[in-house]
Amino acid sequence: TVGNSTVSGLEDTRVDIGTIEIDAPVDIDGSQNYFIDISIDSVPNGTVFFINGTEVNPLIEGEWFRLPSGSESAPTLELLIRDPDGSDSHFSGEFNLTLRATVSDETEDDTVFSSSIPLEIPVTIDPVADCIEFSIPEVWVDEDLGPADVGSNISSGLLLIDDSSSGETNNQRNETIGSVTLSAPENQILTGIYAPTGPSGTQINAVGSAIVTYTLVNNIAFYTISSPVVDNATAATSQEDLEDAMSDILATLETFQYPVIEDSDVEQYVNVSATTIDINQGIVSISESCSQLVDFVVRAIADVSMVQTTLQGAGTPTIFFAF
């Protein structure tokens, strides 16, 4: 018997199936061993199993994974869905776990196995939106040459986790970007056609559904690019609408420029943070805000100096030297 008739858990975390009570004749001589068998076809590829909190390597017995629990007749069972290479699979979805109990008994001549009737347990894994991955390189810009177009550089370095590739029962919808926030010291106010200049709390409409909100906190300027499509998302929000909202957010981001401080060859920065949204099985999950600091290394350029020299004598020209 199984303690839980239905099971639910969260993406990329261990799922507690419960205590498996194996009913078998009393083991008088200590010759019995107990196993939990899991139908191979009933679990996503890459599933890892834990007996009493310890990961076990299952044996393969025909169409079954066989999990040894030794002399323990009431072991606890957990599972974790990974990709076959051992990395997180980002699986969310539903499947029916099929298991049975097996008892082995050693005799003088042989080992006898006896298995119970298989039991099916519905398992639901709810989605958890993942942190975005950053691949934004250090940016080099030249001083005194005006603002640098850095929005497109940042936009191309925001990478989404692929969480729709681990089997038919997994979520078939990809995560999308929910918001992007740029922040920088107040004296490095960002520019661009959709960059508000204040006061704090100012909002302006940007590309498509995107909105930019400007706030000033402790001398740090924040520019948050969001979309009401994401902010008001429900289980019924379509993937197409979410992808359109993401496109609007990124197109707005690409218009932002960085104001290179004149005559400065010191490192300056913009902090980039972003959220993602994942929807499956009626659950809307928005990730925590994940951040990366982007350094802008400003290359010094020698300034031009003018020296005026007048040669002696009437009618002689004035000569200018530029450095």
C-alpha positions, 0 to 999 in steps of 0.5 A: 500500500502507498501512503499517498493516493495522488502526488504533487510537487514542484519542478526540479525538486524531489517529489515525495511519493510516500511510504510504501508498505509492503505486505508480506509473510513474516520473515522468520529467518531473515532471508527476505529482501524487499523491492519497489518496482517502477514501470519504466514507461510510466515515468519521464526519461531521466527520473532519479529515485530515492529510497529513505532519502538516499539515491539508488541505482535501479536494476532493470528487470524487463519493463521495470526499474527495481529499487532495492530497500533491503530488509525495510518493508515500509520504505519511503519513495521520492523521485526527481526528474532530471535530463539523462545527462544529470542536469535539471530537466525543468519538467512540469506536467502530469503522468501516472506512476505505476509501481508494485512491491516485490519480495525475494526469499532465498532458499537453499536452491534458489531465490524466489520472487513474488510481486504484487498487483501493480498500482497506478498513482497520478503525479502532478508537477507544477511549473516553477519559472526559472532564472534567466541566464545571462551572457552579456560581455563586458562592454568597451566604449570610447569617451567623449563620443556620446551615448553608447547603444547598449540596449541591443547588447544586453537584449542579445545576452538574455537567455531563456531556459528551454523547459519544453523538451523532456518528453510528451508529458512535459510542458509544451510551452516555453518560458518567456521574459516577463520584465527587464529592469536596468539600474545605474547611479543617478549621475549616469541616467540612461537615455533613449526614446523610451527612457523617462527622465523623471520624476520618480514614478513616471510611466511611459508607453513604449513598443507595443504593449511594453511600459517603462517605469522610472523610479529613483531610490537612494540615488539609483535610477531604475528603468523597469520594462514590463507589459500588462499582458504578463502582469495580468496573465492567467492560465488562459493567456496564450503562448502567442500573447506572451511571446508578443509581450516579450518581443515588445519588452526586448524591442523597447530595451534595445532603444536604451543608451548609456551616457558615457561620462566625459573625460572618464576612463574609469569603469562604469556599470549598469545592473540588469535584472529580469524575470520570466513567466511559466504557465502550465496546468492552470498555474502561473509562475513568475520567477524571482528577479535575477541580476547581472552587473554589466561593466562599461569600460570607457577607453580614454581618448587624448583630447585635442589641444590648440597652441597658437604661435605668431611669427615675427614680421609683417605679413607673416601668417599665424600657425596653429599646432594641434595636439 
